[in-house]
Every structure is written in structure tokens, then in C-alpha cells.
């Protein structure tokens, strides 16, 4: 019932207007293009330096070449980073300093539509990274073309989940110093989510922590599809990300309304 009520209140046109505003900002800012393009190279450099360079020393991992093992994790991390960059730093600036959302909410656009528009834009931004990264993976022989194509929707789910979570977290930040906490959390997830070695190699205590973190589920979902070995567990990982996206979006829309409309 609550979902139906929210659906009735949401206008696709107003959500699209929020997205269009971001597209307009992209067209008018050359520096924004540089930031957008630069976000693709970090995971690519990790792949080349660790997946290929270190991989020559490590050999096989979980029955595949190390670069094949690492590449899907870099892909998931790229989707996460692209979405978080848009829904943390940019979202916080527009909400707290540029007063962009105050101006938007002066129109018929509702807080949930602001959140959906920003989340859609974050997913679009992330898709540039992941699509380009998948092309690199296929060109390097790290994934079959059809399985790379199957992994692309999974990266979009990863972007939506982390985008919603990042947007919700941004509404609680007090200032720019608090972004150190987000950066630390993001880097910790990057290191300890089965990115560079199987989670089964971790100590048992650390395993118990890792398996409840979002990037672990993102990595496992994307890896299973990119390697062509999906299973029932993939549905569980996808379900986790769907729940994260739903909760994050709900919290973000409520917080935007509370911060800007009260």
C-alpha cells in the first residue's frame, strides 16, 4: 500500500527534469567532463598494475588467471566509485552550499523525485565507467562478450545500491571533514571484499564481517556473471543490493524533506 502511494506521487517527468538539470551542468562545465573521464582510469590502472603485473607472480586464483579473477572486482568497484562520487560530494554540495535542491523544491518537484533524479543521474554516470571497463575486459580476453553484456545490468544494480546508500549518508554529514569517514569506509570495502583474494582466505572473524558488507555482494554478483558461472547465490547477492537501494532511497528522500522542507 505504501509503495503504491509513493508510486502515485512520483512523476516520471519531474524525475527526468532533475536528470536534465544535471545534463545541462555537464554540458556547461569542461571541468565536469575531466572529472567524469578521470574516474574511469583509477580501476583500470589497478587492473593493469595488480591484475596483470602482480598476476604474473601470483599465477592462478580460484582456478582462473589472477587478472580474470580481479577484473570483475575492479568492475564492481568502478560502479561503486562512480555512483558514490555523484551522490556524496556532488549531492552534498548541491544540498548544503549551492542550494540547488531548495530551488528545485520550490517547483512542484517532490523530495522523492529529487532523490530519484539524482540516483538516476548517478547510475548514468556510473554506466560510462562500467561500459568502458567491460570493453577493456573483453579486449584483454578477461571475459567473453556475451557474459560481459550480462554483467552490465548487474553493474547498474551496484550503482543504484551504492548511489542510494551514499545519498542517504550525505544527508547526515555536517561538513566536508566528514567525507574522511566516507573515504575510509569506501577504501576499506575496496580492500576487504574479496577484491584481490577469495574471502575464504581471510580469518574467520574477518569473513563474518566481510559477508555482510555491500561491496562483497556486488563483487560476487558481477564476478559470477563476468566469468559465466551464475548460480542461485547470485540471486541472493542481487536481493541484498535491491534492499540496500530501497532503504537508501527511502532514507534519502525523507532526510531531504526534513532538512530542506522543515
Secondary structure as UniProt FT lines:
FT   HELIX           2..9
FT   HELIX           12..28
FT   HELIX           30..46
FT   HELIX           47..54
FT   HELIX           55..58
FT   STRAND          60..61
FT   TURN            62..63
FT   STRAND          64..65
FT   HELIX           66..85
FT   HELIX           86..90
FT   HELIX           91..96
FT   HELIX           100..105
FT   TURN            106..108
FT   HELIX           111..139
FT   TURN            140..141
FT   HELIX           145..170
FT   TURN            171..172
FT   HELIX           176..178
FT   HELIX           179..191
FT   HELIX           199..201
FT   HELIX           204..210
FT   TURN            211..212
FT   HELIX           214..226
FT   TURN            227..228
FT   HELIX           232..261
//
